[in-house]
Structures are given as structure tokens and as C-alpha cells.
């Protein structure tokens, strides 16, 4: 299968989380997949979308809702992780395109959930860690968070921080700055 170099897939996930210790009977699940495409030729950010995912091994805590604005009711109306991964492959051709996320967390969450739930990994081998790339490109002494990267670039953070769909668009702005 040939690799497509027309668009870069930008991914940001939100997951179930807790304030302090994770309950022994729960595992962190992806609950939102934020995705957008960055056109390689024009630098245009397109196809922005948030996919709500029903957690299969945990519930949304009050802390998680306060951090992300995502409620249990919202994810109860979502789709399964398997269905979300199928959408990534079919609608965004994620298995054929380079994909990026801000840090290693998103890659690790997909790897672990795919393994644990026996779901085919929806991406190809070409993953780029934007957090690391940004730090290298900007010649920083250490990596900075997404909001910090936007601040260094004088780009306002738009939308709700810690919402996958909004963070994916904001990450795409950082990537756009690095390439254009």
C-alpha cells in the first residue's frame, strides 16, 4: 500500500482520568478523538472533527468533566473504540498518511487500547511527535506543552483546552508554523 503525502493527520485524544489515584477497577479509556487534516500543499487546516467514544473499561469522573467538559452522558451517546478506529481508517486514510500528535501520550493510548481491546491499530508507521519537533525546531532547552507552544508563537489558543477537536486544530496551527 502506498503512502499518501497529500495531507497530514493531526490527532488529539481525551481520556478518562481521575484526580489522584486511578480506581483499581478502572483503566483509562479514550473518550474523544479530535482529528483534523493539514493540506501539505496549501497549509490549509480542514476536516476538523471530534469523535465521542464510549469508554469500555471506565467511567467519566467529576475531575475529568471539570478538565475536559466531557460528561458521562456525552460519551454514552458516542460510538465504540472499534467503530472510531474504523472511521479513522475509512474517512481519513490514517493507515496511509503521516499522523502527528502533541507528545507521545496519544500514540501510547491508541497502542494500549488497540492491544487490550483487540482492535486493529488505525495508523501507519509514520508518527511525528509535534512536542518534540517543536522543541528541536525552536531550539528550546526542554519541551513545552501545546498552550506554551502557541504562546511562544503568539497564536491564541482557540476553543476549549483539553477538548480533542479544539486541541487538534490548535496543534495543526503549531505544525503549520513549523512548515510554512
C-alpha positions in Angstrom: 0.0 0.0 0.0 1.5 3.3 -1.0 1.8 6.2 1.5 -0.2 9.3 0.8 1.6 12.6 1.2 -1.2 15.0 0.4 -2.4 15.6 4.0 -1.0 15.2 7.5 -3.5 13.8 10.0 -3.4 15.7 13.4 -4.8 13.7 16.3 -5.5 14.7 19.9 -7.3 12.3 22.3 -9.0 12.9 25.6 -9.2 10.0 28.0 -10.9 9.2 31.3 -8.8 10.5 34.2 -9.0 11.0 37.9 -7.8 13.4 40.5 -5.1 11.5 42.3 -5.2 7.7 42.3 -6.9 5.8 39.5 -9.6 3.5 40.8 -8.4 -0.1 40.9 -11.4 -1.4 38.9 -10.9 1.1 36.0 -8.5 1.7 33.2 -8.1 4.9 31.2 -10.1 4.9 28.0 -10.1 7.3 25.1 -13.3 9.2 25.2 -12.8 11.8 22.4 -10.7 11.7 19.3 -10.0 15.1 17.9 -8.9 15.0 14.3 -8.1 17.5 11.6 -6.2 17.4 8.3 -3.4 19.7 7.2 -3.1 20.1 3.5 0.6 19.7 2.6 0.5 22.0 -0.4 -1.6 24.9 0.9 -1.1 24.6 4.6 -4.9 24.8 5.0 -6.4 23.1 8.0 -9.5 21.1 7.0 -11.9 18.4 8.1 -11.9 19.2 11.8 -13.9 16.7 13.8 -14.4 15.3 17.3 -15.4 11.7 17.7 -17.0 10.8 21.0 -16.1 7.3 22.2 -17.9 5.2 24.8 -15.5 4.2 27.5 -15.4 0.4 27.8 -13.3 0.0 31.0 -14.1 3.2 33.0 -16.5 6.0 33.6 -16.1 9.8 33.3 -15.1 11.2 36.7 -16.1 14.6 38.0 -12.4 15.6 37.7 -12.4 14.5 34.1 -15.5 16.5 33.3 -14.0 19.6 35.0 -10.8 19.2 32.9 -12.3 18.4 29.6 -16.0 19.5 29.8 -16.9 15.9 28.6 -19.6 14.3 30.6 -20.7 10.7 31.0 -23.9 11.5 29.2 -21.9 12.8 26.2 -19.8 9.6 25.9 -22.9 7.4 26.4 -24.1 8.7 23.1 -20.7 8.0 21.5 -19.5 5.1 19.4 -17.3 2.2 20.3 -13.5 2.5 20.1 -13.5 -0.1 17.4 -16.0 1.9 15.3 -14.0 5.1 15.9 -10.8 3.4 14.6 -12.7 2.2 11.5 -13.8 5.8 10.8 -10.2 7.0 11.1 -9.1 4.4 8.5 -12.0 4.8 6.1 -12.7 8.5 6.3 -9.2 9.9 6.9 -7.0 7.1 5.5 -4.9 7.2 8.7 -3.2 3.9 7.8 -1.7 5.6 4.6 -0.9 9.1 5.9 1.6 10.5 8.3 0.0 11.4 11.6 1.0 13.7 14.3 0.1 14.3 17.9 1.4 16.6 20.6 3.6 14.3 22.7 3.7 10.6 22.9 0.5 10.2 25.0 -1.9 9.8 22.1 0.2 7.2 20.4 0.6 5.3 23.6 -3.2 5.4 24.3 -4.0 4.0 20.9 -1.3 1.3 21.1 -2.5 0.2 24.5 -6.3 0.3 23.8 -5.8 -1.5 20.4 -3.8 -4.2 22.1 -6.2 -4.6 25.1 -9.4 -4.5 23.1 -8.0 -6.4 20.2 -8.7 -3.6 17.7 -6.5 -3.2 14.6 -4.2 -0.2 15.0 -5.7 2.5 12.8 -2.5 4.3 11.8 0.5 3.6 9.7 4.1 3.6 11.0 4.7 7.3 10.3 4.0 9.1 13.6 5.6 12.5 14.4 5.7 13.9 17.9 5.0 17.6 17.5 6.0 18.4 21.1 9.5 17.1 20.4 9.7 18.5 16.9 8.7 22.0 18.2 11.3 21.9 20.9 14.0 20.9 18.5 13.0 23.4 15.8 12.7 26.3 18.2 16.0 25.3 19.9 14.4 25.1 23.3 16.1 23.7 26.4 13.0 21.5 27.1 9.7 20.5 25.5 6.7 22.8 26.2 3.0 22.0 26.3 0.7 22.9 23.4 -0.6 26.0 25.1 3.1 27.1 25.7 4.0 26.5 22.1 1.0 28.6 21.0 2.1 31.4 23.4 5.7 31.3 22.1 4.3 31.7 18.5 1.9 34.4 19.6 -1.0 32.3 18.3 -4.2 32.5 20.5 -5.5 29.1 21.8 -8.9 28.7 20.3 -11.8 26.7 21.7 -11.7 24.7 24.9 -8.3 23.4 26.0 -8.5 19.6 26.7 -11.1 19.1 24.1 -9.8 16.8 21.4 -11.4 18.6 18.5 -10.2 22.0 19.6 -6.7 20.8 20.6 -6.2 19.1 17.2 -6.9 22.4 15.4 -4.5 24.2 17.8 -1.8 21.6 17.2 -2.3 22.0 13.5 -1.6 25.7 13.8 1.7 24.8 15.5 2.5 22.3 12.8 1.6 24.9 10.1 4.0 27.4 11.7 6.8 24.8 11.6 6.3 24.0 7.9 5.1 27.3 6.3 
